[in-house]
Amino acid sequence: MTTTSSDPGSSSANESARRAYWAEQMQQGYELVQRVLPFEVRECGEGFASIPDAATAAGVEMLFSTSKIAGDLDRVFFIRERLVSDVIALGRAMNERGWILKVEDGYRSLEMQGQLVRKPELFDAILQKCIWEYGGQIPPTELVFRRAMVLIANIPKVGTHMSGSAIDISVFRRDDGTEIWRGNHYLEMSERTPMRSPFVEPEWLANRLEIMTLVESFGFVHFPFEFWHYNKGDAMGNLLTGKNVPAEYGPVHWDRASNRVTACDDPMTPLNPLNIIEQEIVAAIRRAQKNS
């Protein structure tokens, strides 16, 4: 995991601009989360379907991440049944353009999401940025808690992967297999992470926006603070698209064998409360000291 705030040659003014942008974007993300929390959800009870199976059946060339979520937890390339056809149509449109859609992630259970927040590679990157934001000092636990809420949803209600209504994506060329470069790899955690970051080179920003336009033509909406995340039909999606109707998809527990979903009974409770975030900060500092 790389961050770009300490690039060699960065001027003091540029460093200050990057830090200010990061803090501003994270605050805007936190404010968006606060608007999502009270948004009404009427869980429709719709089951899940496999994106890889649907792609194979449709003859659409797609790729799927082979990395783990965290620990030994495999990624789950399932989303709500009615959304799968949209993903397949998107994949076909990309094929016709000479691209291949790579799905990096789909549904996450609450357990998976909770572990992802604590995943050392990701948590350490967020803490590093918070220390940078805080002038080199260890920041208050509340600040790290808020940043994690934006970058790795720590509350089920705002975590659209837990609703089975989101995909994380990358895009590759069909002819030579190279990635359509968006400035950074999937799961970058820095001031370059927001979709329209001014610190991303113009050519790569143009790639982000071209991909975004195509994905959104199939009804998905981008999360403004991550250049890889798209969702549809949940509270976040309805809010961002101005749909003033209850969302159909909320965080759920999914029984894969029966394809039955059960609404999360406590969608507003953090998966990792403040005391756990505090413990993770201590553990991250120890890891950093050990590796220094």
Secondary structure as UniProt FT lines:
FT   TURN            5..6
FT   TURN            8..9
FT   HELIX           12..36
FT   TURN            37..38
FT   STRAND          48..50
FT   HELIX           51..58
FT   STRAND          62..64
FT   TURN            71..72
FT   STRAND          78..80
FT   HELIX           81..96
FT   TURN            97..98
FT   STRAND          99..105
FT   HELIX           110..118
FT   HELIX           120..133
FT   TURN            134..136
FT   HELIX           141..151
FT   HELIX           156..158
FT   HELIX           160..163
FT   STRAND          166..173
FT   TURN            174..176
FT   TURN            186..187
FT   TURN            191..192
FT   TURN            195..196
FT   TURN            198..199
FT   HELIX           202..216
FT   TURN            217..219
FT   STRAND          221..222
FT   TURN            224..225
FT   TURN            227..228
FT   STRAND          229..231
FT   HELIX           235..240
FT   TURN            241..242
FT   STRAND          252..255
FT   TURN            256..259
FT   STRAND          260..263
FT   TURN            267..268
FT   HELIX           274..291
//
